[in-house]
Amino acid sequence: MINISGFALMGVDKHRARKRSRRIPEKNLFICAALGGALGACIGMRAFRHKTKHWYFKYGLPAIFLLQAALLTFLYIKAYIKL
């Protein structure tokens, strides 16, 4: 659900940028990504060609996603695999 929100936020912000209307703050886009929507935001960034020139989005969102994937992998291994 949160990934759909990240994707949608990118689309809404792109739409608002084209209309020159009130935008979604970048902080809110990153908060959504940090709360688990990084994959959706990354896909939305590419699908809507939005924020792709900003280095902190271009590298920051994938970095957040990789950290989340690493954390989930660690928690899965710790919970289900006994070494």
Secondary structure as UniProt FT lines:
FT   HELIX           2..19
FT   HELIX           26..32
FT   HELIX           33..37
FT   HELIX           38..47
FT   TURN            48..49
FT   TURN            52..53
FT   HELIX           55..58
FT   HELIX           60..80
//
